[in-house]
Every structure is written in structure tokens, then in C-alpha cells.
Amino acid sequence: MLELGGNAFDAAVAGGFLLQVVAPHLNGPAGDVAMLFHDARSGESAAICGQGPAPESATLELFAGLGLDIIPGTGLLPAVVPGAFDAWMLLLEEKGTLPLRTVLEPCLDYLSRGIVVDARLHATLDAAAGIFERYWPSSVATFLPGGKVPQADETLSNPVLFEFFQRLLREAESAGSDRLRQIEAARATWSDGFVAETIDRFCRQTEVMDVSGRVHGAALRGSDMAGWRATVEPALSLRYGDFEVLKCDSWTQGPALLQSMTLLPFDEMAELDPLGDLFVHRLVEAIKLAFADREVFYGDPLNARVPMARLLSPEYAAERRSQIGDDADNSWRPGAIAGCGRPIDYGAACLRKRDAGLLSAYGGGEPTVQSIEKLGYQGSISGDTCHIDVVDAQGNMVSATPSGGWLQSSPAIPELGFPLGTRAQMMWLDPDAPSGLVPGQRPRSTLTPTLVLDGQKRSYLACGTPGGDQQDQWQLQFLIRHLVHGMGLQEAIEAPAFHSEHFPNSFYPRHASPGRLVVEGRFADEVQEGLRRRGHDLSVAEDWSEGRLCAVARDPDGRLRGAANPRGGLGYAVGR
């Protein structure tokens, strides 16, 4: 897209739609996306919310009548208004320059030829096949050609999805040759045209088995999609050293990274060995406090009273920083802010298990599956999300994390070739919780891109990662190692990484493991032993198993840089 004369915004949109085609196990057209962008010409930095709200009929009474005390993580019941499509269209309309057909051409090309099945997609399809065959026949027709799991390196075609994109383009281009009119027509086709009509019909007529072990339909209707639009919103920011770090608001978990940084002063972190046990300990203890506040205070700021100014204030940071000692504190310690927040039942979260009895969050924290022949309907295998960063020669920059609409978490819609998202599983069935289920309210998403500006508020860095609750944990250690300790982008990405599982996971079944700290085996033995002595419940993972970051940067002299995670061979950086 850049070599065709487009800018970073055009390129991000093209990449976002291509990811929906080539990685249907990681995201989809009916999923969600959180974005941050910097416009070099205007100096504007802002967020785009591609997180749709809960349907109007998704009420507490509905779930109580179904005998549920937690929202299932799979099937149709947790579907919310799909947000990704309109968010990409909004970015293209407001900041892009290329025609709609041009940015969709790559995904049309892949769809016309079929996609090559990589090892991860094969493993996901193989694990999900039994569930598809027994419960979700539309997914068999869409993702198991001839009723068989495609092998790695074979080609998987989705002619229904190809026709979906072709029809979308035909209807958009029928609005005339004007670029903006075409984009607006595409947006209307999605929210008020044949896409919404097809989703409405499917949701009214279909009931499927989900992780609760029972059959449920969807609360989502075409009327929920009608007229819904993604929005440009102010980004939250924090001054850190000579940099300004930007995150999306509390409809994501993004502010938890900013909170963690307030507990880790730049000058103090500069004195620590970035690969040492004290460095890991300090970061983990800050993360535990910030994520406890996430559980108690965060929610859709349009509907919930979120005390963000207090949470990011120097006074609150000093109060919370004083609670970090030389040893791990594995108790549950959210902050106290008068008139705000809602306690959670941490004890109940600790009793819920992430094991073979649950189709739930595992590893990356995303909805996942395991072979039905081995474990029955309910089981788990690691799943994930996507991330894309783009910077161009002018200094325009985008950081975007698309996810949801995974092929393994909801049945495919036969006429469209893709499934719905399941993001409502992140909402509590508690009317007083900031992230509780309220019709029209956005779930608190884990999707959390990052932008960093330099001291003159110019674009400097965009980064992000898949990984559910781990996203801001991995970004925190990357950012401090790069911004404070001067590690290069690639060096900071490849450095040994870790994550905490102390707080409730954002995905079904919302389990917590007090004090659990997972580290890569590449940490030195003395570092691992030091963490154990400090009281962390240490779990040593494989050497290259933590983190899936990618990043781009722009130096003051205009030089562009890119770096990508080598773990799993799932990331790459390309530049010209």
C-alpha cells in the first residue's frame, strides 16, 4: 500500500482486512479492534474504538432466566455488536487516501487462490473438528472442506467469504466513483444492509451448544447493528521520562499499563538490571496492583463512573507504590476510591480452574479448543489474537489490535463465511460492576495497542501484541527495557519475558492463580531462585514461549525501524 502511494493508515486497513482472511483462528470480520493513531500533518493522536456494545436484549434478567451466573465464552449468547469492520472503514475514511477496492485487493487475491494452512491454523481446526461435527455443522461446511481437516501447507478456500467481499464492493461502488461515498456505502451495507439482515436472520433462527454444556441462541439482532458506528476518542496519556505513552481508555485494559508505569519511576528503573530478579519482581508487583484496580474500577467510561484521573494521579501512584516491598505480596489488593468501583469475589475466581473441564482461556488468554475425542465438548488448546503496526515516511503511525470472531469460538454464518464474536464473556453479571453487563455498554476488552510520542509530541514508537491479559504485561517490560535501558527494538522483544496470573483472567471462566508468575526458562538460574526467595509462585515455561510483540519506530532524523517476535514464527517486520 505504501508503494502504491498510500499512507500508514491505508496500509493498516489493508493489513487488518488481510488478517481476517489469512488468520481466521485469530480474528474475523465480525470481531473487534482497538486502535491508536498519530497524524503527522495535523499532530493529532487519538484512539479508534472498534468494540461494539452488548445487545439491547442482553439483560441480567435474560441470563438469570437461563440459570447462568457467568456469561459463556463460546457459542452465540456472548455475541456483541461487531465492531472491527466499521472501525477499519472509519480509519480509511478519515485518514486514508486510497480507494476501497485498492485496500481490499490483497484479501480478495488471497480468497481467490485460497490461504495456505500454517501449523497453528491446522492445530486449531484439528482440535475443533469434533465440536464442529457434533454441534456446529455450518463450521464444518466453512472450514473443513469435504468434512476433513486441511493439513499444514494445504490450501483452504472460503468461497462464501470471497463472495461476501465481492458483494460488499459491488454495493459500495454502486454509490458512484467518489472514494468517500463508497466507504460510507460499505459502512451502511454492513450495519443496515445485507450483512446486518443476514446476521439478524441467523441469530433469530439458530441455537447452538456452548461451553455451558447447554444450547442457547443469540441476543444480538439486526436492530443492535443498525446505525452503530465506530468512534474516534481521546487517548489516555502518561509522561514517562522524555516520552509520552498513549493508550485507549478504560473500555480496554490499556490504562493498566499506564498505572503500572506510575509505580515504576523512570530513574529508579534505570538502576535495575533489566534481566535481574529485582527488575522482574518490581514489575510483577506493580502489575498485580494495577490489574487489581482494573478488575474493580475499569469499564465503559461512557456508562460507568471510572475514576481515571485519580488512578493515574501522582498522589495515588505514591500511595500504591508504598505497597510494593522487597517480597511478593500475594494477597488481593485493589485500591480504595470513595464512591467508585465494585469489589469482586476473588476467592471464587481462585476456585475456578483452567483445566480440561473448560473450553476457556489458556496461555494467551483467548478462547481456545481441544480435541473433543480426548476431552468431550469442553477442553482447551492455546489460542490468540493479532496485532499490526505501521509507520510511513511522513511520520504517520498506527497501532492496532484486531481480535474476536474466532472460527473456534462461534459457528460460522452460512451465508457470510465467518462467525460472530464472543466479547460479552468479559462482562460480569453484576449490575453494580463497572464492567458489568448493561445493554448498550461496551465490554472491557483486553485489546490494547500502544503509541509513544517523543518530547516534541512527534510519533516515535508503535507496539503491541496478542495475548489476552498478558498484552500489557509484555508491553510493559518491552517498553521499560527499550525506553529506560536503551535496548534496541529487536533486543527488547527477544529478551526473556514473563507474566503474572495473580488476577482473574478476562476470559471465561475468569480464573485466578494467587502469586503465580510464569517466566521463560531463559532467565538465569539465580534469577529464578531469587524470585522464589521473594515469594513468587514460580512456573518456568519453555525458553521461547512468552510474548508475541512487534514494533515500529521513527527516529528524529526520519529513519524507520521495525522489529518482530521470533517466538513461534508468527510475526515479521518489513520495510522499504
C-alpha positions as CSV (number, residue, x, y, z in Angstrom):
1,M,0.0,0.0,0.0
2,L,2.9,2.4,0.8
3,E,4.5,1.7,-2.6
4,L,1.1,2.4,-4.3
5,G,1.3,5.9,-2.9
6,G,-0.8,5.3,0.2
7,N,0.0,6.3,3.8
8,A,0.3,4.3,7.0
9,F,-3.5,4.5,7.5
10,D,-4.2,2.9,4.1
11,A,-1.6,0.2,4.9
12,A,-3.0,-0.6,8.3
13,V,-6.5,-1.0,6.9
14,A,-5.3,-3.3,4.1
15,G,-3.3,-5.3,6.7
16,G,-6.3,-5.5,9.0
17,F,-8.6,-7.0,6.4
18,L,-5.9,-9.4,5.1
19,L,-5.5,-10.7,8.7
20,Q,-9.2,-11.6,8.7
21,V,-8.7,-13.8,5.7
22,V,-5.4,-15.5,6.4
23,A,-5.8,-15.9,10.2
24,P,-9.5,-16.8,10.8
25,H,-8.5,-18.6,14.0
26,L,-7.1,-15.3,15.4
27,N,-9.7,-12.7,14.2
28,G,-12.6,-12.2,11.9
29,P,-14.8,-9.7,10.1
30,A,-17.3,-9.8,13.0
31,G,-14.7,-9.3,15.6
32,D,-13.3,-6.2,17.4
33,V,-10.4,-3.9,17.1
34,A,-8.7,-1.2,19.3
35,M,-6.5,1.3,17.5
36,L,-4.3,4.3,18.2
37,F,-3.0,6.6,15.5
38,H,-0.8,9.7,15.1
39,D,-1.4,12.0,12.2
40,A,1.9,13.7,11.4
41,R,0.4,16.6,9.4
42,S,-2.2,17.7,12.0
43,G,-0.3,16.4,15.1
44,E,-3.5,14.6,16.2
45,S,-3.1,11.5,18.3
46,A,-6.3,9.6,19.2
47,A,-7.9,6.2,19.6
48,I,-10.5,4.4,17.4
49,C,-13.0,2.2,19.2
50,G,-13.9,-0.8,17.2
51,Q,-15.5,-2.5,20.2
52,G,-19.3,-2.9,19.8
53,P,-21.7,-2.9,22.8
54,A,-23.9,-5.5,24.3
55,P,-27.2,-6.1,22.6
56,E,-30.4,-4.5,23.9
57,S,-31.9,-7.8,24.9
58,A,-28.7,-9.0,26.7
59,T,-30.1,-8.2,30.1
60,L,-29.3,-9.6,33.6
61,E,-32.9,-11.0,33.6
62,L,-32.2,-12.9,30.4
63,F,-29.2,-14.7,31.9
64,A,-30.9,-15.3,35.2
65,G,-33.7,-16.9,33.4
66,L,-31.2,-19.2,31.7
67,G,-29.8,-20.2,35.1
68,L,-26.4,-18.7,34.3
69,D,-24.2,-16.9,36.8
70,I,-21.3,-16.3,34.2
71,I,-21.5,-15.5,30.5
72,P,-20.4,-18.4,28.4
73,G,-17.2,-18.0,26.4
74,T,-18.4,-19.7,23.2
75,G,-21.5,-20.0,21.0
76,L,-24.0,-17.3,20.2
77,L,-25.1,-16.0,23.6
78,P,-21.9,-13.8,24.2
79,A,-22.1,-12.1,20.8
80,V,-22.0,-8.3,20.8
81,V,-22.3,-5.7,18.0
82,P,-19.4,-6.5,15.6
83,G,-17.1,-3.5,15.7
84,A,-14.0,-4.3,13.6
85,F,-15.4,-3.6,10.1
86,D,-16.7,-0.2,10.8
87,A,-13.5,0.8,12.7
88,W,-11.3,0.0,9.8
89,M,-13.7,1.9,7.5
90,L,-13.6,4.9,9.8
91,L,-9.8,5.0,9.7
92,L,-9.7,4.6,5.9
93,E,-12.4,7.3,5.5
94,E,-10.9,9.9,7.9
95,K,-7.2,9.4,7.4
96,G,-6.6,7.2,4.4
97,T,-6.1,8.2,0.7
98,L,-6.6,5.0,-1.4
99,P,-9.8,3.7,-2.9
100,L,-11.7,0.9,-1.1
101,R,-11.1,-1.6,-3.8
102,T,-7.3,-1.0,-3.6
103,V,-7.1,-1.7,0.1
104,L,-9.3,-4.8,-0.2
105,E,-7.4,-6.2,-3.2
106,P,-4.9,-8.2,-1.2
107,C,-7.6,-10.1,0.8
108,L,-9.5,-10.7,-2.4
109,D,-6.4,-12.1,-4.0
110,Y,-5.9,-14.5,-1.2
111,L,-9.5,-15.5,-1.1
112,S,-9.5,-16.2,-4.9
113,R,-6.5,-18.5,-4.5
114,G,-7.1,-19.9,-1.0
115,I,-4.9,-19.5,2.0
116,V,-2.0,-21.7,3.0
117,V,-2.8,-23.5,6.2
118,D,0.0,-23.0,8.7
119,A,0.8,-25.2,11.7
120,R,-1.2,-23.1,14.1
121,L,-4.3,-23.0,11.9
122,H,-4.1,-26.7,11.3
123,A,-3.8,-27.4,15.0
124,T,-6.9,-25.2,15.8
125,L,-9.0,-26.9,13.1
126,D,-7.9,-30.3,14.1
127,A,-8.8,-29.6,17.7
128,A,-12.2,-28.0,16.8
129,A,-13.2,-30.6,14.3
130,G,-15.1,-32.8,16.8
131,I,-17.1,-29.8,18.1
132,F,-17.9,-28.7,14.6
133,E,-19.0,-32.2,13.5
134,R,-21.2,-32.7,16.6
135,Y,-22.6,-29.3,17.3
136,W,-21.8,-26.7,14.6
137,P,-22.4,-28.1,11.1
138,S,-22.1,-24.7,9.4
139,S,-18.5,-24.5,10.6
140,V,-17.8,-27.9,9.0
141,A,-19.1,-26.6,5.7
142,T,-17.0,-23.4,6.0
143,F,-13.7,-24.6,7.5
144,L,-13.5,-28.4,6.9
145,P,-13.7,-28.9,3.1
146,G,-15.0,-32.3,2.3
147,G,-15.5,-32.9,6.0
148,K,-11.8,-33.2,6.6
149,V,-9.2,-31.1,8.5
150,P,-6.9,-29.5,6.0
151,Q,-3.3,-30.4,6.6
152,A,-0.5,-27.9,7.2
153,D,0.7,-26.4,3.9
154,E,-2.5,-27.3,2.1
155,T,-4.8,-24.7,0.7
156,L,-8.0,-23.7,2.5
157,S,-10.7,-21.9,0.4
158,N,-13.6,-19.9,1.6
159,P,-15.7,-19.1,-1.4
160,V,-18.6,-17.7,0.7
161,L,-16.3,-15.1,2.3
162,F,-14.9,-14.3,-1.2
163,E,-18.5,-13.6,-2.4
164,F,-19.2,-11.6,0.7
165,F,-16.3,-9.2,0.0
166,Q,-17.2,-9.1,-3.7
167,R,-20.8,-8.2,-2.9
168,L,-19.7,-5.6,-0.4
169,L,-17.5,-3.9,-3.0
170,R,-20.3,-4.1,-5.7
171,E,-22.7,-2.3,-3.4
172,A,-20.1,0.2,-2.3
173,E,-19.1,1.1,-5.8
174,S,-22.8,1.4,-6.9
175,A,-22.7,4.7,-4.8
176,G,-20.5,6.2,-7.5
177,S,-16.9,6.8,-8.1
178,D,-16.3,9.1,-5.2
179,R,-14.0,7.4,-2.6
180,L,-15.7,8.7,0.5
181,R,-19.2,7.8,-0.8
182,Q,-18.0,4.3,-1.5
183,I,-16.7,3.9,2.0
184,E,-19.9,5.3,3.5
185,A,-21.9,2.9,1.4
186,A,-19.8,0.0,2.6
187,R,-20.5,1.1,6.2
188,A,-24.2,1.3,5.6
189,T,-24.2,-2.1,3.9
190,W,-22.6,-3.6,7.0
191,S,-24.8,-2.0,9.6
192,D,-28.1,-1.6,7.8
193,G,-27.9,-3.6,4.7
194,F,-27.5,-7.3,3.7
195,V,-24.8,-8.0,6.3
196,A,-27.0,-6.9,9.3
197,E,-30.0,-8.6,7.7
198,T,-28.2,-11.9,7.3
199,I,-26.8,-11.8,10.9
200,D,-30.3,-10.9,12.2
201,R,-31.8,-13.9,10.4
202,F,-29.1,-16.3,11.6
203,C,-29.4,-15.1,15.2
204,R,-33.2,-15.4,15.2
205,Q,-33.2,-18.9,13.7
206,T,-30.2,-20.6,15.3
207,E,-29.4,-22.1,18.7
208,V,-26.2,-23.9,19.4
209,M,-24.3,-25.7,22.1
210,D,-21.8,-23.6,24.0
211,V,-19.3,-24.0,26.9
212,S,-22.1,-24.1,29.5
213,G,-23.0,-27.5,28.2
214,R,-26.4,-26.3,27.0
215,V,-28.0,-25.0,23.8
216,H,-28.5,-21.2,23.6
217,G,-29.4,-18.7,20.9
218,A,-28.1,-15.2,20.4
219,A,-29.3,-11.9,22.0
220,L,-27.8,-9.9,19.1
221,R,-30.2,-8.6,16.5
222,G,-30.0,-6.5,13.3
223,S,-31.6,-3.6,15.2
224,D,-28.5,-3.6,17.5
225,M,-26.3,-3.2,14.5
226,A,-28.4,-0.6,12.8
227,G,-26.7,2.7,12.7
228,W,-23.9,1.7,15.0
229,R,-20.6,3.5,14.2
230,A,-17.1,3.2,15.5
231,T,-15.8,6.4,17.1
232,V,-12.6,8.4,17.4
233,E,-11.9,9.1,21.0
234,P,-9.2,10.9,23.0
235,A,-6.3,8.6,24.1
236,L,-5.1,8.5,27.7
237,S,-1.5,9.6,28.1
238,L,1.3,9.4,30.6
239,R,4.6,11.3,30.7
240,Y,7.4,8.8,31.2
241,G,10.9,10.2,31.1
242,D,11.1,12.2,27.9
243,F,8.3,10.2,26.3
244,E,4.5,10.3,26.2
245,V,2.9,6.9,26.3
246,L,-0.7,6.7,24.8
247,K,-3.3,4.1,25.5
248,C,-7.0,3.6,24.8
249,D,-9.5,4.4,27.6
250,S,-11.0,2.0,30.2
251,W,-13.2,0.2,27.7
252,T,-9.9,-1.7,27.3
253,Q,-7.3,-2.8,29.9
254,G,-4.9,-0.3,28.4
255,P,-4.8,2.1,31.4
256,A,-3.3,-0.7,33.5
257,L,-0.1,-0.3,31.6
258,L,0.0,3.4,32.4
259,Q,-0.9,2.7,36.1
260,S,2.0,0.2,36.2
261,M,4.4,2.8,34.8
262,T,3.4,5.3,37.5
263,L,4.6,2.7,40.1
264,L,7.9,2.2,38.3
265,P,9.7,5.6,38.2
266,F,12.0,6.1,35.2
267,D,15.1,6.9,37.3
268,E,14.6,4.1,39.7
269,M,14.1,1.5,36.9
270,A,17.3,2.7,35.3
271,E,19.3,1.5,38.3
272,L,18.0,-2.1,37.9
273,D,19.4,-4.9,35.8
274,P,16.7,-5.4,33.1
275,L,17.3,-9.2,33.2
276,G,17.6,-9.4,37.0
277,D,15.2,-10.8,39.6
278,L,14.6,-7.4,41.3
279,F,13.5,-5.9,37.9
280,V,11.1,-8.8,37.4
281,H,9.8,-8.5,41.0
282,R,9.2,-4.8,40.8
283,L,7.3,-5.1,37.5
284,V,5.2,-8.0,38.7
285,E,4.2,-6.3,42.0
286,A,3.2,-3.2,40.1
287,I,1.2,-5.3,37.6
288,K,-0.6,-7.0,40.4
289,L,-1.7,-3.7,41.9
290,A,-2.7,-2.1,38.6
291,F,-4.6,-5.2,37.4
292,A,-6.4,-5.4,40.7
293,D,-7.6,-1.9,40.1
294,R,-8.6,-2.9,36.5
295,E,-10.9,-5.5,38.0
296,V,-12.5,-3.2,40.5
297,F,-12.7,0.2,38.6
298,Y,-12.5,-0.3,34.8
299,G,-15.5,-0.3,32.5
300,D,-17.0,1.6,29.6
301,P,-16.3,5.3,30.5
302,L,-19.5,6.3,28.7
303,N,-21.6,4.4,31.1
304,A,-19.6,3.6,34.2
305,R,-18.0,6.0,36.7
306,V,-14.4,5.3,36.2
307,P,-12.0,7.4,38.4
308,M,-9.2,7.5,35.8
309,A,-7.9,10.9,36.9
310,R,-7.4,9.6,40.4
311,L,-6.0,6.2,39.2
312,L,-3.3,8.0,37.1
313,S,-2.6,10.8,39.6
314,P,0.9,11.2,41.3
315,E,-0.8,11.1,44.7
316,Y,-2.5,7.7,44.0
317,A,0.7,6.4,42.5
318,A,2.7,7.3,45.6
319,E,0.1,5.6,47.8
320,R,0.2,2.4,45.7
321,R,4.0,2.5,45.3
322,S,4.4,2.4,49.0
323,Q,2.7,-1.0,49.0
324,I,5.5,-2.6,47.0
325,G,8.1,-4.3,49.1
326,D,11.1,-6.5,48.6
327,D,9.0,-9.6,48.8
328,A,5.9,-10.7,46.9
329,D,2.6,-9.9,48.4
330,N,0.1,-12.5,47.0
331,S,-3.0,-11.1,48.7
332,W,-5.7,-9.4,46.7
333,R,-5.1,-5.6,46.9
334,P,-7.3,-3.3,44.8
335,G,-7.2,0.3,45.8
336,A,-10.0,2.3,47.6
337,I,-11.6,5.3,45.9
338,A,-14.7,6.6,47.6
339,G,-17.9,6.2,45.6
340,C,-16.2,4.3,42.8
341,G,-15.6,0.7,41.9
342,R,-17.1,-2.6,42.9
343,P,-15.4,-5.4,44.9
344,I,-15.1,-8.8,43.1
345,D,-15.2,-12.3,44.7
346,Y,-11.5,-13.1,44.4
347,G,-11.9,-16.3,46.4
348,A,-14.4,-17.6,43.8
349,A,-12.0,-16.7,41.0
350,C,-9.3,-18.7,42.7
351,L,-11.5,-21.8,42.9
352,R,-12.4,-21.7,39.2
353,K,-10.0,-23.9,37.2
354,R,-8.4,-23.6,33.8
355,D,-8.2,-27.3,33.1
356,A,-9.6,-30.0,30.8
357,G,-13.1,-29.3,32.1
358,L,-13.3,-25.9,30.4
359,L,-13.3,-24.5,26.9
360,S,-11.7,-21.3,28.1
361,A,-8.8,-19.1,28.5
362,Y,-5.4,-20.7,28.2
363,G,-1.8,-19.5,27.6
364,G,-2.5,-16.3,25.6
365,G,-5.8,-15.8,27.4
366,E,-8.0,-16.2,24.4
367,P,-11.0,-18.6,23.8
368,T,-9.5,-21.9,22.7
369,V,-10.3,-25.5,22.0
370,Q,-9.0,-29.0,22.4
371,S,-9.9,-32.3,20.8
372,I,-13.5,-33.4,21.7
373,E,-12.4,-37.0,21.3
374,K,-10.0,-36.6,24.2
375,L,-12.0,-34.3,26.5
376,G,-15.6,-34.2,25.4
377,Y,-17.1,-30.9,24.4
378,Q,-15.1,-28.9,27.0
379,G,-11.4,-28.6,26.7
380,S,-8.5,-26.2,25.8
381,I,-5.7,-25.6,23.4
382,S,-3.8,-22.3,23.2
383,G,-5.4,-19.6,21.0
384,D,-4.5,-16.0,20.3
385,T,-5.2,-12.6,18.7
386,C,-3.4,-10.3,16.1
387,H,-1.5,-7.1,16.1
388,I,-0.3,-4.7,13.4
389,D,1.9,-1.6,13.5
390,V,2.6,0.7,10.6
391,V,4.7,3.9,10.2
392,D,5.4,5.8,7.0
393,A,8.0,8.3,5.8
394,Q,5.9,11.2,6.8
395,G,5.7,10.0,10.4
396,N,2.1,8.8,10.4
397,M,1.7,5.9,12.7
398,V,-0.9,3.3,13.6
399,S,-1.0,0.6,16.3
400,A,-4.0,-1.8,16.1
401,T,-5.0,-5.0,17.8
402,P,-7.8,-6.8,16.0
403,S,-9.3,-9.9,17.5
404,G,-12.6,-11.7,18.1
405,G,-14.8,-13.6,15.6
406,W,-12.5,-16.6,16.0
407,L,-13.6,-19.6,14.0
408,Q,-13.3,-21.9,17.0
409,S,-15.5,-19.9,19.4
410,S,-18.7,-19.5,17.5
411,P,-20.4,-21.2,14.5
412,A,-19.9,-19.8,11.0
413,I,-22.8,-17.9,9.5
414,P,-23.5,-20.0,6.3
415,E,-24.3,-17.0,4.0
416,L,-21.3,-14.9,5.1
417,G,-18.5,-17.4,5.8
418,F,-17.5,-16.1,9.2
419,P,-18.6,-16.4,12.8
420,L,-19.7,-13.8,15.4
421,G,-17.6,-12.6,18.2
422,T,-17.9,-13.6,21.9
423,R,-16.7,-10.5,23.7
424,A,-19.6,-10.3,26.1
425,Q,-18.0,-13.1,28.1
426,M,-15.8,-10.3,29.6
427,M,-18.8,-8.7,31.3
428,W,-19.8,-9.6,34.9
429,L,-23.4,-10.5,35.7
430,D,-23.4,-7.8,38.4
431,P,-25.5,-4.7,38.0
432,D,-23.1,-2.6,40.1
433,A,-19.8,-3.7,38.5
434,P,-18.2,-1.0,36.2
435,S,-17.6,-3.9,33.7
436,G,-21.0,-5.5,34.4
437,L,-23.5,-6.5,31.7
438,V,-25.6,-3.5,30.6
439,P,-27.3,-3.3,27.2
440,G,-25.6,-0.7,25.1
441,Q,-22.4,-0.8,27.2
442,R,-19.0,-2.0,25.8
443,P,-17.3,-4.9,27.3
444,R,-13.9,-4.1,28.9
445,S,-11.7,-5.5,26.2
446,T,-8.1,-6.9,26.6
447,L,-7.2,-5.4,23.2
448,T,-4.6,-2.8,24.0
449,P,-2.3,-1.1,21.3
450,T,0.4,1.4,22.3
451,L,1.8,4.6,20.8
452,V,4.8,6.5,22.2
453,L,5.5,10.1,21.3
454,D,8.8,11.9,21.7
455,G,9.4,15.1,23.7
456,Q,8.1,17.2,20.9
457,K,4.9,15.1,20.6
458,R,6.0,13.5,17.3
459,S,5.5,9.9,16.6
460,Y,8.2,7.7,18.0
461,L,7.0,4.2,18.6
462,A,4.1,1.9,17.9
463,C,3.9,-1.5,19.5
464,G,1.5,-4.2,20.7
465,T,1.0,-8.0,21.0
466,P,-1.6,-10.7,21.0
467,G,-2.1,-12.4,24.3
468,G,-5.2,-11.5,26.3
469,D,-4.3,-10.4,29.8
470,Q,-0.6,-10.7,29.0
471,Q,-0.7,-8.0,26.4
472,D,0.1,-5.0,28.7
473,Q,2.4,-7.2,30.8
474,W,4.6,-8.0,27.9
475,Q,4.5,-4.4,26.6
476,L,5.4,-3.0,30.0
477,Q,8.7,-5.0,30.1
478,F,9.4,-4.2,26.5
479,L,8.9,-0.5,26.9
480,I,11.0,-0.2,30.1
481,R,13.8,-2.2,28.6
482,H,13.7,0.0,25.4
483,L,12.9,3.4,26.8
484,V,14.8,3.3,30.0
485,H,17.6,0.8,29.4
486,G,18.2,1.6,25.7
487,M,17.7,-1.9,24.3
488,G,17.1,-1.9,20.6
489,L,13.6,-2.9,19.5
490,Q,14.5,-6.4,18.5
491,E,16.7,-6.9,21.5
492,A,13.9,-5.8,23.8
493,I,11.4,-8.0,22.1
494,E,13.7,-11.0,22.3
495,A,14.7,-10.5,25.9
496,P,13.4,-13.2,28.4
497,A,9.8,-12.4,29.3
498,F,7.2,-13.3,32.0
499,H,3.6,-12.8,33.0
500,S,1.5,-12.9,36.2
501,E,-1.7,-14.9,36.6
502,H,-2.5,-13.4,40.0
503,F,-5.6,-11.6,39.0
504,P,-8.8,-13.1,37.4
505,N,-8.4,-13.8,33.7
506,S,-10.6,-11.7,31.5
507,F,-11.9,-14.7,29.6
508,Y,-14.3,-17.4,30.7
509,P,-14.2,-19.0,33.3
510,R,-12.5,-15.9,34.9
511,H,-10.0,-17.9,37.0
512,A,-7.1,-16.5,39.1
513,S,-3.9,-18.1,40.5
514,P,-2.7,-16.2,43.5
515,G,1.0,-15.3,43.2
516,R,1.5,-17.3,40.0
517,L,4.4,-16.0,38.0
518,V,5.3,-17.6,34.6
519,V,8.8,-17.0,33.3
520,E,10.7,-18.2,30.3
521,G,13.4,-20.8,31.1
522,R,16.0,-18.5,29.5
523,F,16.1,-16.5,32.8
524,A,19.3,-17.4,34.6
525,D,19.0,-19.9,37.4
526,E,20.0,-17.4,40.0
527,V,17.2,-15.1,38.8
528,Q,14.6,-17.9,39.0
529,E,15.9,-18.7,42.5
530,G,15.8,-15.1,43.6
531,L,12.1,-14.8,42.5
532,R,11.3,-17.9,44.5
533,R,13.0,-16.5,47.6
534,R,10.9,-13.3,47.2
535,G,7.8,-15.4,47.5
536,H,6.6,-15.7,43.9
537,D,4.8,-19.0,42.9
538,L,7.2,-19.5,40.0
539,S,6.3,-21.6,37.0
540,V,9.1,-22.0,34.4
541,A,7.9,-22.2,30.8
542,E,9.7,-23.1,27.6
543,D,12.6,-20.9,26.6
544,W,10.8,-19.0,23.8
545,S,7.2,-19.0,25.0
546,E,6.4,-15.6,26.4
547,G,5.4,-12.6,24.3
548,R,4.4,-12.0,20.7
549,L,5.4,-8.4,20.3
550,C,6.0,-6.4,17.2
551,A,7.0,-2.7,17.0
552,V,7.9,0.1,14.6
553,A,9.7,3.3,15.3
554,R,10.7,6.6,13.7
555,D,13.9,8.3,14.7
556,P,14.1,12.1,14.8
557,D,16.2,12.0,11.6
558,G,13.4,10.2,9.8
559,R,14.9,6.7,9.9
560,L,12.3,4.0,10.3
561,R,12.8,0.8,12.3
562,G,10.8,-2.4,12.7
563,A,11.1,-5.5,14.8
564,A,9.1,-8.6,15.3
565,N,8.8,-11.5,17.7
566,P,10.7,-14.7,16.7
567,R,8.6,-16.9,19.1
568,G,6.5,-19.4,17.1
569,G,7.5,-17.9,13.8
570,L,4.2,-15.9,13.7
571,G,5.5,-12.3,13.4
572,Y,7.5,-10.3,10.9
573,A,8.7,-6.8,10.1
574,V,9.1,-5.4,6.6
575,G,10.4,-2.0,5.5
576,R,11.5,-0.1,2.4
